[in-house]
């Protein structure tokens, strides 16, 4: 592990999370351990709250560059309210990461961790996300954007964690104002 941008970087395709080893996508520049830990912790908390979770992954590209993530924060708040009204879900887990490489504007990778017994298929959810984001930019199509993970299916859990571990890659992070975050997660807690 090295340290860059005050975050620890992992250069291995295996990551030690608590007492288990999880395979990750880390790329040539590595992956940030802090992002992996936060993301995996929120995923597992969602899985402890719900018997089954829907992990829904999507990307958002704003029309113009912003120095802060205020637009995304406002969007997530609106989306959480819509999910609560339409599906009756209160415990909404999520992660987002901000990336910017050669483009003049940033883009975001996001994943929601939702009660899979309340949402049987994310078609309606995906359409709503796209409709809500359209005034601010575009939402590209993601192939196989979701996983259903049951509490007792360790294999499916590891597949889902591997898929979203891509969010922690070093490449694209750090191109932002010093007061702006590269990522954020929900703050789900087990009661």
N, C-alpha and C positions, 0 to 999 in steps of 0.2 A: 504494500500500500504506500502511496505517496500522498502528499498534501498539496492541493492547489486551490486557489480562491477560498482558502480557509475551510475546505471540505476534503475529507479523505477520499482517495481514488483507489478503486479496486481494479487490478489488471488480470483478473482470473475469470474463467467462466463459471466458477463456483463461488458462492457467497455464504459466509457463516451468519445465519440469522438465528439469534438465540441459541438453541441447542441443536439446530439442524443445518444441513448443507443444502443450498438451493442453487440449481443451475440458472444462470442469468445470461442475458445478451449484453456484453460490455463493450464491444467494438474495439478498435485499435487504440483509442485514447483512454479507454477505461470507463468506469461507472462510479458515480458518487455513492458512497456507503450511506450517507445521511438520507438521501432520497429513497434508497432501497429499504432501509430500516423503517422509515415513516410510512411508506407505501404498504409494505408487508404487514406492519402493525395495524393499520387501518383496515386492510383487507381481512385479516384474521379477526379483528374486533367485529366487523360486519358479519362474518361467518359465525361468530359466537352469539350475536344478537338474533340472527335469522337462521332458520333451519337450512335454508337454501338461498344462495345469492345469485343475482344477475350481475356480472361484470360487463359493463357496456363501454367500449372504447371508441373515441372519436377525436377528430382534429378540428380546430377552428383557426381560420386565417383572417385577421382583420384587414379592412380595406386600406388602412394607413398605419404607420408606425406610431406607437405611443411610448412615452417615457415611463409610465406606470402600468400596473395591472388593474387599474380601477374599472375599466370597461369589462374585463373578465369577471371581476368580483361581483359587479352589479348583475351581470348575466347569470352567474351561478346562483345568486340569491333569488332571482326571478324563476330560474329553472327549478330550484328546490321547492319554492312555493307551488309551482304548477304540479310537480310530482306529488306533493302532499295533498293538494286538492283532488287530483285525478286518480291517485292510487292509494291514498290514505297511509302513505309511508312517512314516518317522522324521522327515523334514523337513517339518514342518507350519508353514505360514505363516498369520498371522492379523492382524487389526486389530479393536479394539473402541473404541467411543466411548461416553461417559456423557453423558446429556442429562436435563435436568429443566426444565420450563417452568412451566406453571400447576398441574400435578399435584403432589400432596404427596410423591410418590416418584419416583425416577429410573427411567429405562429405558436399555437398551443396544442399540446397533446393532453387529452383528458380521459379519465376513466371514472365511471360511477360504480359504486358497490351498493346494490339495492336488494330489497326483499324479493327473492325469486318466486315466492308463492303469491305475491301480489301482481307481479308483472310476468306474464307467461311468454310473451314475445315482445321484443323492443321496437317493432315496426312503428307503432303510434308514438312512442317516446322519441325515436330517431327523427320522425317527421316533425315533431314539435320542436326539437332542438334546432333543426335546420330552419324552420320558420322563424323561431325567435332570434337566431343569429343572422339571418339574411340582411337586416338593416345595417349590420356592422361589418359584414364581409362574407366569405363563403366557407362552406363546410364540405371538404372533399369526401368522396365515398371510400369507405374502408371495407376491405374484403374480410368476411367473417368477423364482424366487430364485437361479438359477444360470447360469453361463456356462462353456462349455468353450473354452479358448483354446490354440491350437497355437502353438508357437514362431514359426512363419513367417507367422502371420495377424495382421498389424498392425491391420487394421480391427476385428477381434474384440477385440483387446487394448484399443484405444481405446474401444470400446463398454463394455467391462467397467470400465475406469478411470473413465469418465464416470459410470457407475451408482454406483460406490462413492465417488466424490468428494463425494456428498451427506453423507457422514460428517463432512466437514471444516467444515460450515456453522457459523457463529458462534452462531446462535440455539440456545438450550438449554444452552450450555456455561457453566461457571463457577459454577453453583449447587451448591457442594460445600464441604467443609472445605478449608482452604488446603493441607493436606498430602495431599489426595486428587487423583489424576490425572483429567483429562478424557478421556484416551485412552491406549492402549498398543498396541504391535505386537510381533510375534515378532522374533527376532534371527537370522534366517537369514543365512548367509554362504556365498559361493561358495568352494569349496575349491581 
